[in-house]
Amino acid sequence: MRNYPDAYFFSKTITVLGADGAIAGSGNAESGRPDVQFLPEGGQLVEGIESRVAFKAVNTSGLGMSIEGFVLSSKKDTLVGFNSVHLGMGYFTFTPEAGETYTAFVKFSDSTTLPYLLPAAQAQGVVMQVDNLSHKDNMKIYVRHNKIGSEATAKLTLLTQTRGQIIHVVSIPLAKKSSLIQLPRNTFPEGVSQLTLFDETQRPVSERLIFINKNEQISIALASNKKIYKNREKLDLTITATNAQGKPVAANLSLAAVDARLAPEIDSNSATIVSHLLLSSDLTGTIERPSYYFDPAQPNRWTQLDLLLMTQGWHRFAWSDVLAGTIPPITHSVERGLSLTGKVVRLNQKDIGGKVKLTFLLAKRDSTRDFLMGDTDESGNFGAYDLDFTDTTTVMIQGIKGKANRSLAISLDQLLMPTVTLAKVPYNPLEFRRDELAEFIRRTKEYQEIERQIQRNGEVLLQAVTVKAKKYQERDSRVIYGTPDASVKFDQRNTSGRQTILDVIQGQIAGSRSLVMGLMHACRSGGG
């Protein structure tokens, strides 16, 4: 991760709420010009070639806003009208002409109208248009160009990839002004795929992101053995995992049980593991309502997701760097565990002048100890790699230099601190009920106070303890004997042929035979 820019880091938007439930530090959004972007499909407009232009409008809070409008040429001719269909996104189609410039006039919900200049069209170039929705099995890729003077054998190259894995490489003869490429959708893995078109000089000239839905997500169902439970009563859950066809499938799952009263209601459109792995990780910026595109209850979600990829799609690296071989070298190796690195110097911060023997003591919370020994390099640098410990662990490092065991200063390298981005208003505001938030805050304060009291008293919070015991039986005061060790029920089967009580219990209770023989001997002795 540290080998690449911050765009590769995992990011999470954190919403901070005040005690009254208001979003801390949000205030009123500053008034200003809404941001409306017009983005030609594939990256560019070309004179004389029909193109699709996607657009996205967001307000000063970063949220999509509904718009409508029209495109006007420099001759004041109205070419096409448009309106947004989902979260400020939509598209229109038109053919730019040579020597013309175009302006979109956008009307907002408050009836104000503002002009926005469209990107300038190139005199010569290539346009790529992708249809990933109309055919159930194949995606259609239309490639058109108006290049002149190229060699008859020159070719364009279409490369498709998914998360760094090349799926297809297709050659397109430049002699044809228009080409249709059909690619089977089942050859792509699920998620976002990248389509890049290279010209005859292997220079990238057009790019588009698409989403492949293979319906490979599993459905998890939970069924409890009862509807109502008592406090601390055992709960039996039946977990069922099925595929899209309803057939059971194997799955590795994790389960977390939380008190519903200790958390606000979950926003159904917020980010999930699925939306992050299949969508958000391949796009730049914050996605508004990412889980919306994976909700089966939304019938138009695939069309709207295609709009999102036309407006917010991007690629993780620059093709020019790849082709030129200027990608930065890997400076940090893959870590298979935790690492402790640092440097040993003298107390005056000067170089120690040679190797230092180091001893590491790792004291874990379960009272186990790990000892590591090694040497620094000549400059005093050291590193302990692939360490495996969990929870709180105390690490003690001792250095020895020479016979005099001079005093040393040991410092650890600081952990990577990524840049924190502060937003005036969260892109995806947290949805919650005021009464639930108040209950959540009250209970959280109670638990925090309990934990603080435990720490002040020096108490140790034990894990769950199971106590097994028999239910206490009240002794009947009318009975002259105590609780018996064993009992025998007299019936016709065990009393038949027996002359005395001793004959019945003999053999029925452990040790009764010797007891009976002793009693019989005592009776005979007394009778003699």
C-alpha positions as CSV (number, residue, x, y, z in Angstrom):
1,M,0.0,0.0,0.0
2,R,2.8,2.4,0.9
3,N,4.3,1.9,-2.6
4,Y,1.4,3.9,-4.2
5,P,-0.4,7.3,-3.7
6,D,-3.2,7.9,-1.2
7,A,-5.8,7.0,-3.9
8,Y,-5.0,3.4,-3.2
9,F,-5.7,3.6,0.5
10,F,-8.9,2.3,2.0
11,S,-11.0,5.3,3.0
12,K,-14.0,5.6,5.3
13,T,-16.2,8.6,5.9
14,I,-16.9,9.1,9.6
15,T,-19.9,11.1,10.6
16,V,-19.5,13.0,13.9
17,L,-22.8,13.8,15.8
18,G,-23.2,16.3,18.6
19,A,-25.1,15.4,21.8
20,D,-28.3,16.9,20.3
21,G,-28.0,14.7,17.3
22,A,-26.9,17.5,14.9
23,I,-24.0,16.8,12.6
24,A,-21.0,18.5,14.3
25,G,-19.6,21.4,12.5
26,S,-21.9,21.2,9.5
27,G,-23.8,24.4,9.7
28,N,-25.5,25.7,6.6
29,A,-23.9,24.8,3.3
30,E,-22.3,27.8,1.7
31,S,-24.2,29.1,-1.3
32,G,-22.3,28.8,-4.5
33,R,-22.5,27.6,-8.1
34,P,-23.5,24.0,-8.4
35,D,-20.9,21.7,-10.0
36,V,-22.1,20.3,-13.3
37,Q,-19.7,18.2,-15.4
38,F,-20.2,17.0,-19.0
39,L,-18.2,13.9,-19.8
40,P,-18.1,12.5,-23.4
41,E,-18.2,8.7,-23.4
42,G,-14.7,7.3,-23.9
43,G,-13.1,10.6,-23.1
44,Q,-13.5,12.9,-26.1
45,L,-15.8,14.5,-28.7
46,V,-14.8,14.1,-32.4
47,E,-16.1,16.3,-35.2
48,G,-18.7,14.6,-37.4
49,I,-19.1,11.5,-35.1
50,E,-22.2,11.0,-33.0
51,S,-21.3,10.8,-29.3
52,R,-22.9,10.2,-26.0
53,V,-22.3,12.9,-23.3
54,A,-22.9,11.9,-19.7
55,F,-23.4,14.6,-17.1
56,K,-23.5,14.8,-13.3
57,A,-24.7,17.7,-11.1
58,V,-23.9,18.0,-7.5
59,N,-24.8,20.8,-5.0
60,T,-22.4,22.5,-2.6
61,S,-22.8,19.7,-0.2
62,G,-21.6,17.1,-2.7
63,L,-25.0,15.5,-3.2
64,G,-26.6,14.8,-6.6
65,M,-29.3,17.3,-7.6
66,S,-32.0,17.1,-10.3
67,I,-31.5,19.3,-13.3
68,E,-32.8,19.8,-16.8
69,G,-31.6,21.9,-19.7
70,F,-30.6,22.1,-23.4
71,V,-27.5,22.4,-25.5
72,L,-27.0,25.5,-27.7
73,S,-24.5,25.9,-30.5
74,S,-22.4,29.0,-31.2
75,K,-25.0,29.8,-33.9
76,K,-27.7,29.9,-31.2
77,D,-29.3,26.7,-32.5
78,T,-30.9,24.3,-29.9
79,L,-29.5,20.8,-30.6
80,V,-30.8,18.6,-27.8
81,G,-32.6,18.8,-24.5
82,F,-31.7,16.7,-21.4
83,N,-32.7,16.0,-17.8
84,S,-31.2,14.0,-15.0
85,V,-32.6,10.5,-14.2
86,H,-30.8,9.5,-11.0
87,L,-28.9,11.5,-8.4
88,G,-28.1,14.3,-10.8
89,M,-26.9,12.0,-13.6
90,G,-28.0,11.4,-17.1
91,Y,-26.8,11.6,-20.7
92,F,-27.7,12.9,-24.2
93,T,-26.5,12.2,-27.7
94,F,-25.5,14.7,-30.4
95,T,-23.0,15.1,-33.3
96,P,-20.5,18.0,-33.0
97,E,-19.7,19.9,-36.1
98,A,-16.4,21.4,-37.3
99,G,-15.7,25.0,-36.0
100,E,-18.6,24.9,-33.5
101,T,-18.6,25.4,-29.8
102,Y,-21.4,24.2,-27.5
103,T,-22.9,25.5,-24.3
104,A,-25.3,23.7,-22.0
105,F,-27.9,25.8,-20.2
106,V,-28.8,24.1,-17.0
107,K,-32.0,24.8,-15.1
108,F,-32.1,23.9,-11.4
109,S,-35.0,23.2,-9.0
110,D,-35.0,26.9,-7.8
111,S,-35.7,27.9,-11.4
112,T,-32.3,29.5,-11.9
113,T,-30.5,28.8,-15.2
114,L,-26.7,28.8,-15.6
115,P,-24.5,28.2,-18.6
116,Y,-21.8,25.5,-18.8
117,L,-19.4,25.1,-21.6
118,L,-19.1,21.6,-23.2
119,P,-15.6,20.1,-24.0
120,A,-14.2,21.1,-27.4
121,A,-14.4,18.5,-30.1
122,Q,-11.3,17.2,-31.8
123,A,-10.8,17.5,-35.6
124,Q,-9.7,13.8,-35.8
125,G,-10.0,11.0,-33.4
126,V,-11.7,7.9,-32.2
127,V,-15.0,7.5,-30.4
128,M,-16.0,4.3,-28.4
129,Q,-19.5,3.6,-27.4
130,V,-20.4,0.7,-25.1
131,D,-23.8,-1.1,-24.9
132,N,-23.6,-3.3,-21.8
133,L,-27.4,-3.5,-21.2
134,S,-29.4,-4.4,-24.3
135,H,-28.1,-8.0,-24.8
136,K,-28.3,-10.6,-22.1
137,D,-25.2,-12.5,-23.1
138,N,-22.9,-10.1,-25.0
139,M,-21.7,-6.5,-24.6
140,K,-21.5,-4.5,-27.8
141,I,-18.7,-2.0,-28.4
142,Y,-19.0,0.5,-31.3
143,V,-15.8,2.0,-32.5
144,R,-15.9,4.9,-35.0
145,H,-13.1,7.2,-36.3
146,N,-12.5,9.9,-38.9
147,K,-8.7,9.5,-39.2
148,I,-7.2,10.0,-42.6
149,G,-3.7,9.3,-44.0
150,S,-3.2,6.1,-42.0
151,E,-1.6,3.0,-43.5
152,A,-3.9,0.4,-44.8
153,T,-2.5,-2.2,-42.4
154,A,-2.8,0.0,-39.3
155,K,-4.9,-1.3,-36.5
156,L,-6.5,-0.1,-33.3
157,T,-6.2,-2.4,-30.2
158,L,-9.0,-2.9,-27.7
159,L,-7.8,-4.2,-24.3
160,T,-10.2,-5.3,-21.6
161,Q,-9.1,-6.1,-18.0
162,T,-10.6,-6.6,-14.6
163,R,-8.5,-5.8,-11.5
164,G,-5.3,-6.2,-13.4
165,Q,-6.3,-9.4,-15.2
166,I,-6.3,-9.1,-19.0
167,I,-9.6,-10.6,-20.4
168,H,-9.5,-9.8,-24.1
169,V,-7.2,-8.2,-26.6
170,V,-8.9,-7.4,-29.9
171,S,-7.3,-5.9,-33.1
172,I,-9.6,-3.5,-35.1
173,P,-8.6,-2.6,-38.7
174,L,-8.2,1.1,-39.1
175,A,-9.3,0.8,-42.7
176,K,-12.9,0.5,-41.5
177,K,-14.4,3.7,-40.3
178,S,-16.9,1.9,-38.1
179,S,-16.6,-1.4,-36.3
180,L,-18.7,-3.5,-33.9
181,I,-17.1,-5.8,-31.4
182,Q,-19.1,-8.2,-29.3
183,L,-17.6,-9.8,-26.2
184,P,-19.3,-12.6,-24.2
185,R,-20.1,-11.3,-20.8
186,N,-19.5,-14.7,-19.1
187,T,-15.7,-14.4,-19.8
188,F,-15.5,-11.5,-17.4
189,P,-15.4,-11.9,-13.6
190,E,-18.0,-10.0,-11.6
191,G,-17.4,-6.4,-10.8
192,V,-15.9,-3.4,-12.6
193,S,-14.0,-4.0,-15.9
194,Q,-11.9,-1.5,-17.8
195,L,-12.0,-1.1,-21.6
196,T,-9.1,0.8,-23.2
197,L,-8.7,1.6,-26.9
198,F,-5.2,2.2,-28.3
199,D,-4.5,3.8,-31.6
200,E,-2.0,2.6,-34.2
201,T,0.9,4.0,-32.2
202,Q,-0.2,2.2,-29.1
203,R,-1.3,5.4,-27.5
204,P,-4.5,5.2,-25.3
205,V,-7.2,7.3,-26.9
206,S,-10.4,6.1,-25.3
207,E,-11.5,4.4,-22.1
208,R,-14.7,3.2,-20.5
209,L,-15.7,1.3,-17.3
210,I,-18.4,-1.3,-17.3
211,F,-20.0,-3.4,-14.6
212,I,-20.4,-7.2,-15.0
213,N,-23.2,-8.7,-13.0
214,K,-23.1,-12.5,-12.8
215,N,-25.5,-12.8,-9.9
216,E,-22.9,-14.7,-7.9
217,Q,-23.9,-13.2,-4.6
218,I,-25.3,-15.5,-2.0
219,S,-28.4,-15.0,0.1
220,I,-28.1,-15.5,3.9
221,A,-31.2,-16.4,5.9
222,L,-31.4,-16.6,9.7
223,A,-34.2,-18.5,11.5
224,S,-34.5,-18.8,15.3
225,N,-36.1,-21.6,17.2
226,K,-38.3,-19.2,19.1
227,K,-39.7,-15.7,18.7
228,I,-39.4,-14.5,22.3
229,Y,-36.5,-15.3,24.7
230,K,-35.9,-14.7,28.3
231,N,-32.8,-13.0,29.6
232,R,-29.7,-15.1,29.0
233,E,-31.7,-17.9,27.5
234,K,-29.9,-20.1,24.9
235,L,-30.6,-19.1,21.4
236,D,-30.5,-21.5,18.5
237,L,-30.1,-20.1,15.0
238,T,-30.4,-21.9,11.7
239,I,-28.2,-20.2,9.0
240,T,-29.0,-20.9,5.4
241,A,-26.8,-19.9,2.5
242,T,-28.2,-20.2,-1.1
243,N,-27.2,-19.0,-4.5
244,A,-29.3,-17.0,-7.0
245,Q,-31.1,-20.2,-8.0
246,G,-32.0,-21.0,-4.4
247,K,-29.6,-23.9,-4.1
248,P,-27.5,-24.3,-0.9
249,V,-23.9,-23.3,-1.2
250,A,-20.9,-23.6,1.1
251,A,-19.8,-20.3,2.7
252,N,-17.4,-18.9,5.3
253,L,-19.3,-16.5,7.4
254,S,-18.9,-14.3,10.4
255,L,-21.7,-13.3,12.8
256,A,-22.0,-10.3,15.1
257,A,-24.8,-10.0,17.6
258,V,-25.5,-6.4,18.8
259,D,-28.0,-4.8,21.0
260,A,-30.4,-3.0,18.7
261,R,-30.9,-0.4,21.4
262,L,-27.2,0.6,21.3
263,A,-27.0,1.5,17.7
264,P,-28.9,3.8,15.4
265,E,-31.0,2.3,12.6
266,I,-28.8,1.2,9.8
267,D,-29.0,3.2,6.5
268,S,-30.0,0.6,3.9
269,N,-28.1,2.6,1.2
270,S,-24.8,3.0,3.0
271,A,-21.6,1.2,2.0
272,T,-21.3,-2.6,2.5
273,I,-18.6,-5.1,2.0
274,V,-20.1,-6.1,-1.3
275,S,-20.4,-2.5,-2.6
276,H,-16.8,-1.7,-1.6
277,L,-15.2,-4.8,-3.1
278,L,-17.2,-4.8,-6.4
279,L,-17.7,-1.0,-6.9
280,S,-16.3,1.7,-4.7
281,S,-12.7,0.3,-4.7
282,D,-12.5,1.0,-8.5
283,L,-13.9,4.5,-8.5
284,T,-12.6,7.8,-7.3
285,G,-14.3,10.0,-4.8
286,T,-17.3,9.2,-2.6
287,I,-20.2,7.3,-4.1
288,E,-23.6,8.5,-3.0
289,R,-25.8,5.6,-1.8
290,P,-23.5,2.8,-3.0
291,S,-25.7,-0.1,-1.8
292,Y,-28.5,1.2,-3.9
293,Y,-26.9,-0.4,-7.0
294,F,-27.0,-3.9,-5.3
295,D,-30.6,-3.7,-4.1
296,P,-32.8,-6.2,-6.0
297,A,-35.8,-4.0,-5.2
298,Q,-34.5,-1.3,-7.5
299,P,-35.5,-2.3,-11.1
300,N,-33.4,0.3,-12.9
301,R,-30.2,0.0,-10.9
302,W,-28.1,-1.5,-13.7
303,T,-29.0,1.4,-16.0
304,Q,-28.2,3.9,-13.3
305,L,-25.0,2.1,-12.4
306,D,-23.9,2.4,-16.0
307,L,-24.5,6.2,-15.7
308,L,-22.3,6.2,-12.5
309,L,-19.5,4.5,-14.4
310,M,-19.7,7.0,-17.3
311,T,-19.5,10.0,-15.0
312,Q,-17.3,8.8,-12.0
313,G,-15.3,6.0,-13.6
314,W,-11.5,6.1,-13.6
315,H,-8.4,4.0,-13.9
316,R,-5.9,3.2,-11.2
317,F,-2.7,4.0,-13.3
318,A,-1.7,6.1,-16.2
319,W,-1.1,4.1,-19.4
320,S,1.6,6.6,-20.4
321,D,3.6,5.6,-17.3
322,V,3.0,1.9,-18.0
323,L,4.1,2.1,-21.7
324,A,7.1,4.2,-20.8
325,G,8.2,2.0,-18.0
326,T,8.2,4.9,-15.5
327,I,6.1,3.2,-12.8
328,P,7.8,3.8,-9.4
329,P,9.8,0.8,-8.1
330,I,8.5,-1.3,-5.2
331,T,10.2,0.0,-2.1
332,H,8.1,-1.7,0.6
333,S,7.9,-5.5,0.5
334,V,4.7,-7.5,1.3
335,E,4.2,-7.8,5.0
336,R,2.9,-11.1,6.4
337,G,2.7,-9.9,9.9
338,L,3.5,-6.9,12.2
339,S,6.8,-5.1,11.9
340,L,8.9,-3.2,14.4
341,T,11.6,-1.0,12.9
342,G,13.7,1.7,14.3
343,K,17.2,3.0,15.0
344,V,19.7,2.9,17.9
345,V,21.8,6.0,18.5
346,R,23.8,7.6,21.3
347,L,22.1,9.8,23.8
348,N,23.4,12.8,22.0
349,Q,21.7,11.5,18.8
350,K,25.0,10.7,17.1
351,D,25.7,7.6,15.2
352,I,26.5,4.6,17.4
353,G,29.4,3.5,15.3
354,G,28.9,-0.2,14.7
355,K,26.4,-3.0,15.4
356,V,24.4,-3.2,18.6
357,K,23.0,-6.4,20.1
358,L,19.3,-6.1,20.7
359,T,16.9,-8.2,22.8
360,F,13.2,-8.0,22.3
361,L,10.7,-9.1,25.0
362,L,7.1,-9.3,23.9
363,A,4.8,-9.6,26.9
364,K,1.2,-10.6,26.0
365,R,-2.0,-10.2,28.0
366,D,-2.3,-14.0,28.4
367,S,1.1,-13.9,30.4
368,T,3.1,-15.5,27.6
369,R,6.5,-14.2,26.7
370,D,8.4,-14.1,23.4
371,F,12.1,-13.4,23.3
372,L,13.9,-12.2,20.1
373,M,17.6,-11.5,19.7
374,G,19.6,-9.9,16.9
375,D,21.9,-7.2,15.8
376,T,21.4,-3.8,14.1
377,D,23.3,-2.9,11.0
378,E,26.4,-0.7,11.1
379,S,24.2,2.5,11.1
380,G,22.1,1.3,14.0
381,N,19.0,0.4,12.0
382,F,17.0,-2.6,13.1
383,G,13.8,-4.4,12.2
384,A,11.7,-7.3,13.5
385,Y,9.4,-8.6,10.9
386,D,6.4,-10.9,10.5
387,L,5.5,-10.7,14.2
388,D,2.2,-12.4,15.1
389,F,0.5,-11.1,18.2
390,T,-3.0,-9.9,19.0
391,D,-4.7,-7.6,21.5
392,T,-2.5,-5.4,23.7
393,T,1.2,-6.5,23.8
394,T,4.0,-4.8,25.7
395,V,7.3,-4.7,23.8
396,M,10.6,-4.0,25.7
397,I,13.8,-3.5,23.7
398,Q,17.3,-3.7,25.3
399,G,20.5,-2.7,23.5
400,I,24.0,-3.6,24.5
401,K,27.1,-2.0,22.9
402,G,30.6,-3.0,23.9
403,K,31.8,-4.1,27.3
404,A,31.0,-0.9,29.0
405,N,27.3,-1.3,28.0
406,R,27.0,2.4,27.3
407,S,23.7,4.1,27.4
408,L,21.7,4.0,24.1
409,A,18.7,5.8,22.7
410,I,16.3,3.4,20.9
411,S,13.6,5.0,18.7
412,L,10.8,3.3,16.7
413,D,9.8,4.4,13.3
414,Q,6.5,6.2,13.2
415,L,3.5,4.4,11.6
416,L,2.2,5.8,8.3
417,M,-0.2,8.6,8.9
418,P,-2.4,9.1,5.8
419,T,-4.0,12.5,5.2
420,V,-7.3,13.1,6.9
421,T,-9.8,14.8,4.6
422,L,-12.4,17.0,6.4
423,A,-15.8,17.5,4.6
424,K,-18.1,20.3,5.6
425,V,-21.1,18.0,5.2
426,P,-21.0,14.1,4.8
427,Y,-21.6,13.0,1.3
428,N,-23.9,10.2,2.6
429,P,-25.6,11.6,5.7
430,L,-26.3,9.1,8.4
431,E,-30.0,8.3,8.7
432,F,-31.3,7.8,12.2
433,R,-34.2,8.4,14.5
434,R,-33.8,11.0,17.3
435,D,-35.2,8.8,20.0
436,E,-32.9,5.9,19.0
437,L,-29.9,8.2,19.1
438,A,-30.8,9.5,22.6
439,E,-31.1,5.9,23.9
440,F,-27.8,5.0,22.2
441,I,-26.0,7.9,23.9
442,R,-27.6,7.1,27.3
443,R,-26.6,3.5,27.3
444,T,-23.1,4.2,25.9
445,K,-22.5,6.6,28.8
446,E,-23.7,4.0,31.3
447,Y,-21.3,1.3,29.9
448,Q,-18.4,3.8,29.8
449,E,-19.0,4.7,33.5
450,I,-19.0,1.1,34.4
451,E,-15.7,0.5,32.6
452,R,-14.2,3.6,34.3
453,Q,-15.3,2.3,37.8
454,I,-13.8,-1.1,37.1
455,Q,-10.5,0.6,36.2
456,R,-10.5,2.8,39.3
457,N,-11.1,-0.2,41.6
458,G,-8.4,-2.2,39.9
459,E,-10.9,-4.9,39.1
460,V,-10.5,-7.5,36.4
461,L,-13.4,-8.1,34.1
462,L,-13.7,-11.9,33.6
463,Q,-14.9,-13.6,30.6
464,A,-18.2,-15.5,30.6
465,V,-18.3,-18.1,33.4
466,T,-20.7,-21.1,33.4
467,V,-21.7,-22.4,36.8
468,K,-23.2,-25.9,36.9
469,A,-25.1,-27.1,40.0
470,K,-28.2,-29.0,41.0
471,K,-31.3,-27.2,42.1
472,Y,-31.5,-27.0,45.9
473,Q,-34.4,-29.0,47.4
474,E,-36.0,-27.9,50.6
475,R,-35.8,-30.6,53.3
476,D,-39.1,-31.9,54.7
477,S,-39.0,-31.2,58.4
478,R,-41.4,-34.2,59.1
479,V,-38.8,-36.7,57.8
480,I,-36.5,-38.1,60.5
481,Y,-33.7,-38.9,57.9
482,G,-31.6,-36.7,55.8
483,T,-31.1,-36.7,52.0
484,P,-30.6,-40.3,50.9
485,D,-27.7,-41.3,48.8
486,A,-29.9,-43.7,46.8
487,S,-33.4,-45.0,46.8
488,V,-35.2,-48.2,45.7
489,K,-38.8,-48.4,44.7
490,F,-40.5,-51.5,46.0
491,D,-42.8,-53.2,43.4
492,Q,-44.0,-56.7,42.7
493,R,-41.0,-57.5,40.5
494,N,-38.3,-56.9,43.0
495,T,-40.2,-58.1,46.1
496,S,-41.3,-61.4,44.7
497,G,-39.6,-64.3,46.6
498,R,-37.9,-61.9,49.0
499,Q,-38.4,-62.4,52.8
500,T,-37.0,-59.2,54.2
501,I,-36.3,-55.6,53.2
502,L,-32.6,-56.4,53.3
503,D,-33.2,-59.1,50.6
504,V,-34.8,-56.5,48.3
505,I,-32.1,-53.8,48.5
506,Q,-29.3,-56.3,48.3
507,G,-27.7,-55.8,44.9
508,Q,-29.9,-52.8,44.0
509,I,-27.6,-50.2,45.6
510,A,-23.8,-50.0,45.3
511,G,-22.2,-51.4,48.4
512,S,-25.5,-52.8,49.8
513,R,-24.3,-56.4,49.7
514,S,-21.6,-55.9,52.3
515,L,-23.9,-53.7,54.3
516,V,-26.5,-56.4,54.4
517,M,-24.0,-59.1,55.3
518,G,-22.8,-56.9,58.2
519,L,-26.3,-56.4,59.5
520,M,-27.1,-60.1,59.3
521,H,-23.9,-60.9,61.2
522,A,-24.8,-58.4,63.8
523,C,-28.3,-59.8,64.2
524,R,-26.9,-63.3,64.6
525,S,-24.4,-62.1,67.2
526,G,-27.1,-60.3,69.1
527,G,-29.4,-63.3,69.0
528,G,-26.6,-65.7,70.3
